[in-house]
Amino acid sequence: MPSMYGGKETIAGKTVVVTGANTGIGKETVRDLAMRGGRIIMACRNTEKGEQAKKEIVDETRSEQIVVKELDLGSLESVQKFAKEFNETESRLDILINNAGVMACPKALTKDGLEMQIGTNHFGHFLLTNLLLDKLKASVPSRIVIVSSLAHTYGKINFEDLNSEKSYGEFVAYNQSKLANVLHALELTTRLKGTGVTANSLHPGVVDTELARHANQGFLKLFFSGIGKPFFITPLQGAQTTLRVALDRHLDNVSGKYFADCKEKEASSRAQSVVDAKRLWDMTEEIIQEKLG
């Protein structure tokens, strides 16, 4: 059985942003945090679904501090708009949970011409995090929680073809994007040293969510829709490691680490490369500046 986080922390007076908050792990994360008394910003691409999820959570928790905001991580303009509004209207940001993601989708591009998986899972969250850093620094101690995946262990950053223009494989691109998530947390740790802002990444488990909706070929379709089901955990179980990394006071000064099943684990050797982490940061920054003109 997967571990359940038993911490009793309350977060009254604190503000949390959760991306991809209308379904799956994100929704369960919001549900738990709402019961702890915090102000929760549900950052969702589909605000209609976000409002439906909010209503369900409010009915259960009676929280009056849940807000739905539009955020399309596949659009750098949308990320800028969300961050600008947040920075102008919110007084603090204590926890940023980069939870949203796409998995193994057919070849597609974001609105900015980035490959959909690296564009959404990495570039969108990279820009969002950077634009919210000042607010995080002003609210210390604060945390950045990046939901990666065990798939990062199979990933490799293709610095010569980061955007998968020369060749594309659904899971090759997904694994690369999840490795990018872990490297993002690693480089954030270096850059935020001494600020009081921490950054950690995690694997939530193999969770039965909408994330696998594109796994519709051969064995993968069979695994995700049938024979693999007994090995899946629920979104509630999948949210537990996120909750521990976001809340546990014992982790106040822990940064640049990787977690799974509510415990610190060792990330892959590629995910521990400070050289690759810096190179990816610099390349990501350069590409975003180019896309934004």
For each residue, the residues with C-beta under 8 A, 3 or more apart:
1:
2: 205 233 237 238 240 261 262
3: 240 241 261 262 263
4: 237 240 262
5: 240 241 243 244 247 248 262
6:
7: 243 244 247 248 249
8:
9: 36 247 248 249
10: 36 37
11: 14 16 33 36 37 38 94 95 247
12: 36 37 38
13: 37 38
14: 11 38 39 92 94 95
15: 38 39 40 41 90 91 92 93 94 95 139
16: 11 33 38 39 40 41 93 94 95 96 97 246
17: 41 43 86 93 95 96 97 132
18: 21 26 29 30 33 40 41 42 43 97 99
19: 26 43 71 73 97 98 99 100 125 128
20: 23 24 25 26 43 44 45 99 100 101
21: 18 26 27 29 30 40 42 43 44 50 53 68 99 100
22: 26 27 42 44 46 49 50 52 53 68
23: 20 26 27 49 53 209 210 235
24: 20 27 28 207 209 210 211 235 238
25: 20 28 29 99 147 204 207 209 235 238 239 242
26: 18 19 20 21 22 23 29 30 42 97 99 100
27: 21 22 23 24 30 31 53 57 235
28: 24 25 31 32 235 236 238 239
29: 18 21 25 26 32 33 97 99 239 242 243 246
30: 18 21 26 27 33 34 40 42 53 57 66
31: 27 28 34 35 57 60 61
32: 28 29 35 36 239 243
33: 11 16 18 29 30 36 38 40 243 246
34: 30 31 38 40 57 58 61 63 65 66
35: 31 32 61 63
36: 9 10 11 12 32 33 247
37: 10 11 12 13 63 65
38: 11 12 13 14 15 16 33 34 65 94
39: 14 15 16 65 66 67
40: 15 16 18 21 30 33 34 63 65 66 67
41: 15 16 17 18 67 69 86 90
42: 18 21 22 26 30 50 53 54 66 67 68 69
43: 17 18 19 20 21 69 70 71 82 100
44: 20 21 22 47 49 50 53 68 69 70 71
45: 20 70 71 72 73 74 100
46: 22 49 50
47: 44 50 51 68 69 70
48: 51 52
49: 22 23 44 46 52 53
50: 21 22 42 44 46 47 53 54 68
51: 47 48 54 55 68
52: 22 48 49 55 56
53: 21 22 23 27 30 42 44 49 50 56 57
54: 42 50 51 57 58 66 68
55: 51 52 58 59
56: 52 53 59 60
57: 27 30 31 34 53 54 60 61 63 66
58: 34 54 55 61 62 63 64 66
59: 55 56
60: 31 56 57
61: 31 34 35 57 58
62: 58
63: 34 35 37 40 57 58 66
64: 58
65: 34 37 38 39 40
66: 30 34 39 40 42 54 57 58 63
67: 39 40 41 42
68: 21 22 42 44 47 50 51 54
69: 41 42 43 44 47 82 85 86
70: 43 44 45 47 78 81 82
71: 19 43 44 45 78 79 82 100 128
72: 45 75 78 79 111 124
73: 19 45 78 79 100 119 120 121 124 125 128
74: 45 78 110 111 112 114 116 119 120 124
75: 72 78 79 110 111 112 124
76: 79 80 111 112 123 124 127 288 291 292
77: 80 81 111
78: 70 71 72 73 74 75 81 82 111
79: 71 72 73 75 76 82 83 124 127 128 131
80: 76 77 83 84 127 131 292
81: 70 77 78 84 85
82: 43 69 70 71 78 79 85 86 128
83: 79 80 86 87 127 128 131 132
84: 80 81 87 88 131
85: 69 81 82 88 89
86: 17 41 69 82 83 89 90 93 132 135
87: 83 84 90 131 132 134 135
88: 84 85
89: 85 86
90: 15 41 86 87 93 135
91: 15
92: 14 15 135 138 139
93: 15 16 17 86 90 96 132 135 136 139 142
94: 11 14 15 16 38 136 139 142 143
95: 11 14 15 16 17 142 143 145 246
96: 16 17 93 128 129 132 136 142 143 144 145
97: 16 17 18 19 26 29 145 147 242 246
98: 19 125 128 129 144 145 146 147 181
99: 18 19 20 21 25 26 29 145 147 242
100: 19 20 21 26 43 45 71 73 120 121 124 125
101: 20 120 121 147 177 211
102: 105 116 117 120 121 211 214
103: 117 174 211 212 214 215
104: 117 170 171 174 212 214 215 220
105: 102 108 116 117 170 214
106: 170 214
107: 115 116 164 168
108: 105 115 116
109: 113 114 115 116 119
110: 74 75 113 114 115 116 119 120 123 124
111: 72 74 75 76 77 78
112: 74 75 76 119 123 291
113: 109 110 163 291
114: 74 109 110 118 119 123 163 287 291
115: 107 108 109 110 118 119 163 164 165 168 173
116: 74 102 105 107 108 109 110 119 120
117: 102 103 104 105 120 121 173 174 176 177
118: 114 115 121 122 123 162 163 164 173 176 177 180
119: 73 74 109 110 112 114 115 116 122 123 124
120: 73 74 100 101 102 110 116 117 123 124 177
121: 73 100 101 102 117 118 124 125 174 177 178 180 181
122: 118 119 125 126 177 180 181 184 284
123: 76 110 112 114 118 119 120 126 127 284 287 288
124: 72 73 74 75 76 79 100 110 119 120 121 127 128
125: 19 73 98 100 121 122 128 129 146 181 184
126: 122 123 129 130 184 284 288
127: 76 79 80 83 123 124 130 131 288
128: 19 71 73 79 82 83 96 98 124 125 131 132
129: 96 98 125 126 132 133 144 184 188
130: 126 127 133
131: 79 80 83 84 87 127 128
132: 17 83 86 87 93 96 128 129 135 136
133: 129 130 136 137 192 197
134: 87 137 138
135: 86 87 90 92 93 132 138 139
136: 93 94 96 132 133 139 140 142 144 197
137: 133 134 140 142 195 196 197
138: 92 134 135
139: 15 92 93 94 135 136 142
140: 136 137 195 196 197
141: 196 197 198 252
142: 93 94 95 96 136 137 139 196 197 198
143: 94 95 96 197 198 199 200 245 246 251
144: 96 98 129 136 185 188 197 198 199 200
145: 95 96 97 98 99 199 200 201 202 242 245 246
146: 98 125 181 182 184 185 199 200 201 202
147: 25 97 98 99 101 181 201 202 204 242
148: 151 152 178 179 181 182 185 201 202 203 258
149: 152 178 181 203 204
150: 153 203 206 260
151: 148 154 155 171 174 175 178
152: 148 149 155 175 178 179 181 182 203 267 268 271
153: 150 267 268 271
154: 151 171 175
155: 151 152 175 176 177 178 179 180 268 270
156: 175 176 179 270
157: 162 176 179 180 183 270 276 279 280
158: 161 162 164 176
159: 162 279 280 283
160:
161: 158 164 165 166 167
162: 118 157 158 159 176 283 287
163: 113 114 115 118
164: 107 115 118 158 161 167 168 172 173
165: 115 161
166: 161
167: 161 164
168: 107 115 164 172 173
169: 172 173
170: 104 105 106 173 174 214
171: 104 151 154 174 175
172: 164 168 169 175 176
173: 115 117 118 164 168 169 170 176 177
174: 103 104 117 121 151 170 171 177 178
175: 151 152 154 155 156 171 172 178 179
176: 117 118 155 156 157 158 162 172 173 179 180
177: 101 117 118 120 121 122 155 173 174 180 181
178: 121 148 149 151 152 155 174 175 181 182
179: 148 152 155 156 157 175 176 182 183 268 270 271
180: 118 121 122 155 157 176 177 183 184 280
181: 98 121 122 125 146 147 148 149 152 177 178 184 185 201
182: 146 148 152 178 179 185 186 201 258 267 268 271
183: 157 179 180 186 187 271 273 276 277 280 281
184: 122 125 126 129 146 180 181 187 188 199 201 277 280 281
185: 144 146 148 181 182 188 189 199 200 201 255 256 258
186: 182 183 189 190 256 271 272 274 277
187: 183 184 190 191 274 277 278 280 281
188: 129 144 184 185 191 192 197 199 255 256
189: 185 186 192 193 198 199 255 256
190: 186 187 193 256 274 277 278
191: 187 188 281
192: 133 188 189 195 197 198 199 255
193: 189 190 255
194:
195: 137 140 192
196: 137 140 141 142
197: 133 136 137 140 141 142 143 144 188 192
198: 141 142 143 144 189 192 251 252 253 254 255
199: 143 144 145 146 184 185 188 189 192 255 256
200: 143 144 145 146 185 245 251 254 255 256 257 258 259
201: 145 146 147 148 181 182 184 185 257 258 259 267
202: 145 146 147 148 241 242 245 258 259 260
203: 148 149 150 152 241 258 259 260 265
204: 25 147 149 207 238 239 241 242
205: 2 233 237 238 241 260 261
206: 150 228 231 232 233
207: 24 25 204 211 232 233 234 235 237 238
208: 229 232 233 234 235
209: 23 24 25 212 235 238
210: 23 24 213
211: 24 101 102 103 207
212: 103 104 209 215 224
213: 210 216
214: 102 103 104 105 106 170
215: 103 104 212 220 221 223 224
216: 213 220 221
217: 220 221
218: 221 222
219: 222 223
220: 104 215 216 217 223 224
221: 215 216 217 218 224 225
222: 218 219 225 226 227 228
223: 215 219 220 226 227 228
224: 212 215 220 221 228
225: 221 222 229
226: 222 223 229
227: 222 223 230
228: 206 222 223 224 231 232
229: 208 225 226 232
230: 227
231: 206 228
232: 206 207 208 228 229
233: 2 205 206 207 208 237 238
234: 207 208 237 238
235: 23 24 25 27 28 207 208 209 238 239
236: 28 239 240
237: 2 4 205 207 233 234 240
238: 2 24 25 28 204 205 207 209 233 234 235 241 242
239: 25 28 29 32 204 235 236 242 243
240: 2 3 4 5 236 237 243 244 262
241: 3 5 202 203 204 205 238 244 245 259 260 261 262
242: 25 29 97 99 145 147 202 204 238 239 245 246
243: 5 7 29 32 33 239 240 246 247
244: 5 7 240 241 247 248 251 259 262
245: 143 145 200 202 241 242 248 251 259
246: 16 29 33 95 97 143 145 242 243
247: 5 7 9 11 36 243 244
248: 5 7 9 244 245 251
249: 7 9 252
250: 254
251: 143 198 200 244 245 248 254
252: 141 198 249
253: 198
254: 198 200 250 251 257 264
255: 185 188 189 192 193 198 199 200
256: 185 186 188 189 190 199 200
257: 200 201 254 264
258: 148 182 185 200 201 202 203 264 265 266 267 271
259: 200 201 202 203 241 244 245 262 263 264 265
260: 150 202 203 205 241 263 265
261: 2 3 205 241 265
262: 2 3 4 5 240 241 244 259
263: 3 259 260
264: 254 257 258 259
265: 203 258 259 260 261
266: 258
267: 152 153 182 201 258 271 272
268: 152 153 155 179 182 271 272
269: 272 273
270: 155 156 157 179 273 276
271: 152 153 179 182 183 186 258 267 268
272: 186 267 268 269
273: 183 269 270 276 277
274: 186 187 190 277 278
275: 278 279
276: 157 183 270 273 279 280
277: 183 184 186 187 190 273 274 280 281
278: 187 190 274 275 281 282
279: 157 159 275 276 282 283
280: 157 159 180 183 184 187 276 277 283 284
281: 183 184 187 191 277 278 284 285
282: 278 279 285 286
283: 159 162 279 280 286 287
284: 122 123 126 280 281 287 288
285: 281 282 288 289
286: 282 283 289 290
287: 114 123 162 283 284 290 291
288: 76 123 126 127 284 285 291 292
289: 285 286 292
290: 286 287 293
291: 76 112 113 114 287 288
292: 76 80 288 289
293: 290
